[in-house]
Amino acid sequence: MLPNDTHAKIEALLIEGYRRMDAGEKMARVVALSRAVQELGLADVRRAHPHADARETALRLASRRLDPETMRRAFGWDPTIEGF
């Protein structure tokens, strides 16, 4: 069981709100959350590698989502050597 720090009444309100949303609204939420995760990852890469150029930054970000073999084959980037 996952820890839950949301009060049961608030969680019930959230669930009801999600149930009232149409598919487009739900998809918009998913897209917004995905973008937020992407932005956080990008900020972390930039913090850890402040002198990286745009290509290196993009590769380091992609290596967080793609497996090492795909990174090597598709981009010639080995995250086991270069890091994330």
C-alpha positions, 0 to 999 in steps of 0.5 A: 500500500502506498502512503497517502498524505491526503485527507480522505475527504479531500481525496474523495473531492479529487476523485469526484472532480476527475470523474466529472472531467471529460476525456479532453480535460483528463488528457490536458491534465496528463499533458500538463503533468508530463510537461512538468516532469520534463521541465523538472528533469531538464532543470536537474540536468542543467544544474548538474551539467551547467556547461553542457550544450543543447545536444548534450543536455537533450541526450542526458534528458533522453537517457533518463527515459530510454534504455542504454541500448537504445541510447547507444544505437540511436544516438551514439550516447552511452549513459553508462559511460557519459552519465545521465 
